């Protein structure tokens, strides 16, 4: 399998079990990435790892330098990307602890550096983004999830909100009406930038809380942190399965 880069989100700022061979401090035309790019071995395969929010977790989703992150991974030799995202559950099937491999997304963000194709260009460039996630990589994730025997959904629509605040009940109602199943804050422009760099990209989303209005109480960080702690061992097992495939 090609060299896979793993982008770790909230709850995955370190990849336990990664034997680090090299730490790359890279600069890019768009500035520095969130953290060093780690090159090493995980699940018996060469892998690159980048903590999306930095290590320690310090960069909020709307201030992540997505362009620098993706460019740095490409420069380091990434040939495919698996992104791990913590999300809220909108659809009834997306309960806390559920895993989802989304097949579509809707972008509700604004003001983020969202393309490499700007400035003084030789020509205007448009990418086809009809299907934002690479299907072969999605199927590898699905196969690994089946092997683990955990509850998961092999399809779903990811809503990307601006953050860093959580959404209002009315916003979740709108997203549900739009057809969204899960909601996170980091799925875009990451997926589009990967497509611009011609890097196959797929998302493994862990539901860490019910979205606003989908439970009787308020959403607390304590609940989210508990769900992250309980779900990350499964996430890491799935990543090993993908690399072994």
N, C-alpha and C positions, 0 to 999 in steps of 0.2 A: 504494500500500500504506500501511497505517496506520503511525504512528510506532512504530518498533521500539526497544526497549531491549535492549542486550546486557549480560549479566552475565558478566564474565570471571573465571574461576577461576584455579587454580594454573597458571602459565605464561602467563597473559594478564592481567597487571596494567596493561598499556598496550595500546592498539589502534593499531599502526603503520598509518599511512595515514588516520587520523582527523583531519580538519581541525576543530580545536576552535573553536567560536564563543562558548561560554559555559561557565564552571565554576560550578556551583551548590552552595553550602554550605547544606545544608538541615537543619533540625531537625524532629523529628516527635514525636508523643505517646509514642513508644517510644524516644526518644533519637536520637542521630546515626547516620547510615549509616556504612558501612565507609570510605567515601571521598567526595570530591566527585562529584556527578553531572555528567558532561561532556556537553554538547550540541554537536553538530557535524554534519559531513557525512562519510559513509563510503560508498563504492560508489555515489556520486552521489545518495544519499538522506539526508534528515535522520535522525539516530540519536542515541540516548542511550547512554551507557556508564558502567558502575559496576564497579569492581574489588571483587569479593566479599570478598577477604582484605585489602583496603586496598592502598595504594601508598606505600611498598614493602610487599611481602607480609609481613604481621606478625600477622594475626588467625587463630588456629587455627579449624578448622571448627566445633567445639562452642561457640565464643564469638562467632561471627558474629552480628550483630544482624539477623537475617533480617527481622523485622517492620519495623525502621527502613528497611532497604534497599528492600523492596517498596513500602512506603508512600511513600518519597521518589521512587521512579521513577513511581509513579502521579501524585503531585503535580506532577512535572516534565512530565507530559504523555504518558507511555508508554501505548500502546494495545495492545501485545503485547510479549512477552519471549522472547528466545532466550538460554538459559543454556548456557554452555560449562563442561564438567566434565571433569577428569582422573580416570580410573578405573582399577581393576585388572580384568584379564580372568579370568572364571571359566569360561565356555563355551570349548571348544576353538577355536571360530571367532574368538574375541576375542583375537587375538594383539597384541603390542605394535605400535602404530602404526595399529591398526584403528580405524575410526570407527563409532559406533553412534548411532542415533536411537531411544531406547527408547520403548516403547508402554505399559509398566507399571512399577510400582515396589513395593517392600516396604520399610517403614520399621522399622529396628532401633534408632533413636535414642531417647534419653530426656532429660528435663530441659531441653529447649530451649523457648523461647517460640514456640509452634507455632500460635497462633490470634489473630486480632483480636477474636474474640467471647468476651471474658471480662470480669470485673469487674461493675459495676452495669449490667446490660443490661435493656432493656425486655422482651425475650423471648429464649428460648434459640434459637440458630440452628444448623442443620446444613446443610453443603453436600454436594451430590452429588459424590463423588470416585471414582466407578466407573472412569472413564477419566481419569487424572491429567494427560495431555498433550493439548493441542489438536491435533486431527487435521489441520486445514487447514495449520497451521504445521509440523507434522511432514512433511506432503507437500511443502511448500516446501523444507525441508531435504533431503529425499530427492532431489528434482529437482535441487537444486544439487550434491549429491554425485555424482549420475549425470553431470552436465555436466563435473565435474572428473575423472571417470574413475578415482576412487580406490576402494580396497576399503572396503566399508562394509556394515553390517547395518541394514535399515530397521525392524527390530523387536528388542526385547530387554527384559528385566526388570532394572531397576536396583535393587540392594540398597543402602540407605543405612545405613552403620554410624556409630557415635558418634565414633570418632577421639579424639584425634589419632593414637593408635597405629594401626599396621596390624593386620589381623585375624590370628587364629590359624588354623592348618590346620583344626582342628575347626570353627571358625566358618564357614570357607569351605565345608567339606563340608556343613554344615547349610544354608547359603544355596543351594548347588547343589541339594540335596535339595528345597528350597523352590521351586526353579524359576528362580533368579536367574542372569543371564548376565554381569553386570558389577557391580562394587562401588565405591562412592564414599562421600564423607562429607558432601556438601553438597546433595544432591538434595532433602532434606527438612529443615525444613518449607517450603522455598522454593516448591515446586510447589503445596502446599496454600494457602499465603498468597496466591499469585497467583490461585488459583481464588476465594478469598474476596473478592478485589478485582475479580473478573470480568475479569481480564487473561488472554487466551490465552497459553499458556506451553508451550514445548517445549525439549528438551535435545539438545545436540550433545555427545556424550561421546567423548573421545579416550582410548584404552587406552594407558597409559604403563608398565604392568608386568603380569606374570602375577600373579594372586592367590596368596596363601600356599598352598604345596603344589602349585602348578601348574608349578613349574620345579624343577630340581635344586639350585639355589643359593638364597642368601638374597636378599631384595629390598634393593637399595641406592639411596640418593638419587641417586647418580651416574647410574645406569641410567634412573631416572625423569626426571632433568633432561635427559638426552640425548634421550629419546623426546619430551619436551615441545618441545625445540628443533627436532627434526626434523618434528614434526607440526603446529606452529602456523601455518606458511605455508599449509598445506592448509586448516586451520580458517578462517583469514582469507579465503581464496579462496571457501570455501563461504558464509561470512557475506555476502560481497559478492554472491554469486549469489542468496541469499535476499532481500536488499534490492532487487535488480534485478527480482525476480519480480513 
